Each structure stands twice: as C-alpha cells, then as structure tokens.
Amino acid sequence: RAAPMMGSPRRVAGAIARAVRTAWIAGGEARSRALRCAPRDAAGRVTRWHRGFGTAAPREGDDDGMVDIDAFLAPYRNYEKTGLPDFRRLGTLNRTDEQYKDDAYDLRRVYDLLRALGEPHLWEKTEHTGARWGPGFQTIHVAGTKGKGSTVGFLAGILRASGYNTATYKSPHVHSVAERIVCGPIPPDAQLDERGAHLDPSTRLATHGKIDAETARIVLDAQEKEKGKLTYFEILTVLAMVKFRQLGAEMAVVECGVGGEHDATNIFTQESIAAVVMTAIGKDHVDALGGTLGHIVRAKCGIVQMHRPTFVAPQTRGDVLQRDDVNALLCSEIWAEGGRWITEYDLDVKAFPTGEIEWTAEGKPVQLVDYEIWTDGSDDLWSGKHLAWVKRDLKGVRMSLVGPHQRENAVNALRVMEFIRCGGGQGPEDSDGGYRWSKITDGTMRVGLENATSPGCFETVLPPLRGRVWTDEVATRERWSRSIDVECGIVADGAHTVESAQAFFETVGEIFPGDPLAVVVAMASDKDRAGFLMEVIKAKPEVIVLTTVPIAGGTERSMSTSALKEAWDFCEEKVRGAEAYAKKKADEKGKPELFNPWSPPRVLVEDDFDAAIDAAVIGLRKGE
C-alpha cells in the first residue's frame, strides 16, 4: 500500500523524537526555573518529586493564590471553539507553508513547556521494590474516533475501585474544565449500596480547575517565548500532567484530542506506556488529518509505542467496506510502529446482554450485562500451555452507560485490565509476567463498570413516566413534578458522526422500544450533516426539529438552521428518488405489495434551542 510507505520518513523522525524525550534537561537555567516553581517546606527545602524537583501534593490551605484554569486559558487559541484548519495549515502530512506556521502542530512547544515545569509526565523503570516499578505514573493512552471518553471512564473506574490513585485526562468537557482533569481513588469508606457498588462514584475524587500562580507564570513565560503559538489544548495537557504528579497518581488514563501522532498528548516515552487502546475509527476530522481514511488511521496509530501492548476495539459500524479497510490499515500501521497487537488469542472477553433495562431512583436507565473473561488457566497468561483456557463470569453487571456500543467499549476495557492484572508488558524489557496490578479483581471490575460515567453519552435529562420511580431526593421529586405534563423522556447525546448516530439510535431502540421518537438536531459546521440526517431518517422519527447551539462557548463553529434545512432537503430528495426506484421495480415484477411508501416526519426549524425542545414535545403530542 502506498499510504503506509509514505509515512516511513516520519516514523524515523518519530523514533528520534521518542529517544530525545528521555534526554536529561541540558543546562542549569531550565533546572533552576523548575526549582523556582517547586513549593518548599518549613525549613525552606524543595519538596522532592521525580528527578529531585517539581511540585508536591497540595496541603491544606494551598488554595491561596490559585488561578482559575478556564479564565487563564480563555485568551489562547482554542480549536474546539474555532474548528481545526485543514492538514495543509496544520502540517500533519508535511512541513506547512511559512504563511501557516502559526497554525501548525508542533510537539516541540509542548516538550519545552514540560521541561520548564520539571517533566512531570515521565515515568521510569527502576529496581523492583515489591510494590511497583519506578516513581511517577504509568499511562494508558486512548485514541480513536468514537468511544474514547467511555473507554477512559471504564478503565479509570476499575482502577479506582481497585484502590489505585488514578488520574484521567479527557476532552472536551460538557460543564467545566474540571471534568477533564480528575485524580484519586474511590476511598474504602465511600458509601455503598446493598450490592457493594459505590453510590457516589465521584466521592473524594479531586477535580481540578485551578493552578498555582507560579505554574501560571512559567506558562506565560513559555507563551511569550513561543510568540503566542501555544494553544489552549497544548497548555491544558501540560497542566494536567503537573496536577497528576502533584497528586501522586499511580496510573493515568489519557484521551487523545485529535488524531494522535501530532496530538499534544503524544508526549509519553515507551517505558511510560502501560497500554495503548484504539477505539472505533471513522472519518471525523478527515480534512485536518490528511483527507483520507488511511491518513486518519496513520494519525491515530502515531501513539503506538515499540513493543507496548495495543488493544483494538472491533469496527462494527459504518460502511462494511470502510470497516474492512480500517482493520487492514490498523494491522499495517501498528506493525509498522512496532506495537504489540493483543488479540483474542491472548485473552478474550465476551458480553451477553440480558435484555433487561432498569431505572434508578435518579431516573437513569441501567442495562444488565453478563461478561465472560477467557484466560490461560496456568499461573500466567503466557505459559505456552495450549488449550488451557479458563472462563470466569461477571453476571448481572448493572451498567449506567447503556447501548451496544458501550458493551463493546467495556469489553475492550476489561481486556486491558485483565492483561495488566496478570503483569502483561510489565516485566524487564517489555516482557510479560512482571509486576502484577493484583488489586484488580473480578469484584473491582464489576464496581468499575457499574460506576463509569461519561457526560453527554445518552444522558437522561428527564426519564419517561415509567422511569420516574419514587426517590428520597427532594430536588429530583420537585423537578419531576414540574415536568408532570411531559410524558416523554428527554435524552441528550453528543453523537455527531454517521457511526455515532447509528450507535445512538440502536441504544434508543433498546431503552425505548416501540416508543414514538422526536429528534432535535444541532451540529458543528465541520460535521457531515447529510450523512447524520440520513441516519436520523432510518430511525423513523415522528418529528425532527433543526436548531442551533453554541459550540465550546461560542458560535463560530455552530451550524446555522438554514444549512441544516438545506441538508435535510438534499436527504429528502435522495430518499424520494430511492422510493420512486423501489416502486418502479415492484411494479415491473407485478408485486406492488413489495413497495412500502416512506412516511416523512414533520420537520420544524427553531433557532432557539429551548423552543426546539418544546416544539419536539408538542410535536409528539400532536402525533398521538
């Protein structure tokens, strides 16, 4: 294939860059700046972290002089708000033109800022102490098009339930930047229900939306040195690493932003990576990553590290030919990067939905799933004994992340956890059978899956009447009483690609089987609106309302209702043409009963989002 061959010079450059990442800070100025940012104890001594300098865990009263991250980063260039330029400006395929150099990705800027802050992201294998290898934190790096956030939630939930101090870095956020940077274990004294699941999965987790003033000053100095080229996401990624080191994280689960190879999160050394995870891959951000599916896969696989275990989710949605292409490209690129693809022949996990849907007291749907974990029955997974497979069962796992796609994400997360639990890739020189994360058990896997949350993923804003069970929460009862005239359920979801739309409507069919459907659509201007609306048509809604919403707090990327209506007209014309062709074929065969005419939904346009929700509810009532 031509596409993988084109990347070979870049892989050489990537290998050189990975070697450079491990280099010691040269010169005294960088060291002195890092030492100046470190807090001191009562005797004036710098509190130690990796390599003797940095920032220690915060103490009581440390909030004085803290800087809000949202306000601090507001002036910086934010591609989430403005949209990504194409690959020619970003330089994702080759050197960008001089006139576009300010837009181009450049990981050197990120490395320089990390060095100025004491390289908080590094982890090194040292002599085995019996507890774990090395200071700092290891990282599970997650890339893909869809399912990254949920997979991060599953992985972190299991690690926290096991008692490990686990940090997560996700993007984008729904309510506050503090959602992106979270650290801490679920404490042993957290409130439990009768099944042993933690009622409040965020209990005593540290979510951080602030940084200390000295760190802010160092960032400002770096931005001045770079002449304002550091972006919102680059700075936020570095600040996350600082917070993780401050809070003593043992494991970090980090989600890529866009792509992988040139993403600001692609900063970890080979030995820092515990595992690489690839979720489902589609054509989102295709213009920014190179223009073809091959370029997208190559960019995602840019985070794969030599000999490190790599887990790939099944490609189950989208065009069949596209899925085959993605699998072939993934195989080629992971092999070219030297990664170790962990397949079902190493270990396997299967999910079996029971078909039962329950509603919690908070009005959230829960799916019940049985899982089978198949591993080698010997002392470790890699004994070489064939046909020694042993099955373990996790029965009746009550997952609040619902839908078939979430079961697939959970399967991938369980495979990762089972692998590192048995010491996979944790031995000397990347061998297996090394340090085992033995606190991970079947029980903590269950709790982690049940506690996992992901804002904006099939988030039930208002349950249907059958889901409004009695609750002791006064605020919940009051909210439901105010909505007593609204019989339908209201669900919010961030689906914006063809594949995510397919997953969303599959979930709707599982949670609300046979119920009439109204869909309110608002999108970013750089998404495939026609492809998305075709998936909406397949769901056969009663009502479609086209509206607009702010994107990342602004309207620069918001798609106008006129553009959505134009896309709808195109889709309607396409469906009408297919309908006419089907009728013609049925008539030619003399079997008109084979033809089922299309019943188009009522399509409304509302520029105000609240009015759009009201119009959808009223539209369903009229359909009664």
HELIX and SHEET records of a PDB file:
HELIX    1   1 ALA A    2  MET A    6  1                                   5    
HELIX    2   2 SER A    8  ARG A   21  1                                  14    
HELIX    3   3 GLY A   28  ARG A   36  1                                   9    
HELIX    4   4 HIS A   50  GLY A   52  5                                   3    
HELIX    5   5 ILE A   69  LEU A   73  1                                   5    
HELIX    6   6 TYR A   79  THR A   82  1                                   4    
HELIX    7   7 PHE A   87  LEU A   90  1                                   4    
HELIX    8   8 GLU A   98  TYR A  100  5                                   3    
HELIX    9   9 LEU A  107  ALA A  116  1                                  10    
HELIX   10  10 LYS A  148  ALA A  161  1                                  14    
HELIX   11  11 VAL A  177  GLU A  179  5                                   3    
HELIX   12  12 ALA A  213  LYS A  225  1                                  13    
HELIX   13  13 TYR A  232  GLN A  246  1                                  15    
HELIX   14  14 GLN A  270  SER A  272  5                                   3    
HELIX   15  15 VAL A  286  LEU A  289  1                                   4    
HELIX   16  16 LEU A  293  LYS A  300  1                                   8    
HELIX   17  17 CYS A  301  ILE A  303  5                                   3    
HELIX   18  18 VAL A  320  GLU A  337  1                                  18    
HELIX   19  19 PRO A  404  ARG A  421  1                                  18    
HELIX   20  20 PRO A  428  ASP A  430  5                                   3    
HELIX   21  21 ASP A  442  ASN A  451  1                                  10    
HELIX   22  22 LEU A  465  GLY A  467  5                                   3    
HELIX   23  23 VAL A  474  ARG A  482  1                                   9    
HELIX   24  24 VAL A  498  ILE A  511  1                                  14    
HELIX   25  25 ARG A  529  LYS A  538  1                                  10    
HELIX   26  26 THR A  561  GLU A  588  1                                  28    
HELIX   27  27 PRO A  592  LEU A  594  5                                   3    
HELIX   28  28 PHE A  609  LYS A  622  1                                  14    
SHEET    1   A 2 MET A  66  ASP A  68  0                                        
SHEET    2   A 2 LYS A 210  ASP A 212 -1                                        
SHEET    1   B 8 ALA A 206  THR A 207  0                                        
SHEET    2   B 8 ILE A 181  CYS A 183 -1                                        
SHEET    3   B 8 THR A 166  TYR A 169 -1                                        
SHEET    4   B 8 MET A 251  GLU A 255  1                                        
SHEET    5   B 8 GLN A 138  ALA A 143  1                                        
SHEET    6   B 8 ILE A 273  MET A 278  1                                        
SHEET    7   B 8 PRO A 309  VAL A 312  1                                        
SHEET    8   B 8 ARG A 340  TRP A 341  1                                        
SHEET    1   C 3 ASP A 348  TRP A 359  0                                        
SHEET    2   C 3 PRO A 365  ASP A 376 -1                                        
SHEET    3   C 3 TRP A 389  MET A 399 -1                                        
SHEET    1   D 2 GLU A 459  LEU A 462  0                                        
SHEET    2   D 2 ILE A 490  ALA A 492 -1                                        
SHEET    1   E 3 ALA A 518  VAL A 521  0                                        
SHEET    2   E 3 VAL A 543  LEU A 546  1                                        
SHEET    3   E 3 ARG A 602  VAL A 605  1                                        
END                                                                             
